[in-house]
Amino acid sequence: MSMIHSTIRMVIPGKKRGEALKILRSVAELSRVESGCLSSHIYGDLQENNVIMLEEVWRTEEDLKVHMRSDEYFNLLLVLEMALKQPEIRFNTISSSTGIETIEKARSHAR
């Protein structure tokens, strides 16, 4: 079974940033307790002040679809309407995942 990695990158006007972050924090907190949510985080871009990204990982595509039909996801859609330009939205299917062992393996072959 494959996990789903969801990212939404949006450019929010400075005057709407506080309101957007308040809503996104609520969305992330509620998502974390939903069945099938493996993680939900909000990030700011250090190079572009008005950029906010929401990143979530879901156990299955069905778990994500249930989330998309929820009230909190509707609130996320309201934040997307605040964006200065079309948000970048990606849903990536992950069939496997590794960690530091991949770096260690690559580095050991470099010598």
Residue, then its C-alpha position, 0 to 999 in steps of 0.5 A: m500500500s502507498m502513502i500519499h504526500s500532500t503539499i500546498r504552497m501558497v503566497i498569502p498577502g502580508k495583511k492576511r498572513g495572521e488570519a491564514l496561519k490561524i486557520l492553517r494551524s487549526v487545520a493541521e491540529l485537527s488533521r493530526v488526530e484524523s484516522g490515517c494522518l501520519s503527519s501535518h505541518i505548516y512551513g514558512d519560506l525563509q526566502e519569500n516572506n509571504v509563502i506558506m506551505l502545508e505538508e501532510v502525509w496520509r496512510t492511504e489515498e482513501d484516508l486523504k479523500v475522507h480528509m478532503r470531504s471534512d469541514e477543516y479541509f473546506n477551511l483550507l480551501l478558504v485560505l487558498e482563495m486568499a492567495l495572491k496567485q494560483p497555489e502549487i498543489r501536489f499529491n505524490t504517491i510514496s511506495s517506499s521510504t528510507g532514511i539516513e541509511t541511504i546517505e550512509k550507503a551512498r557515502s560509503h561507495a564514494r570512497 
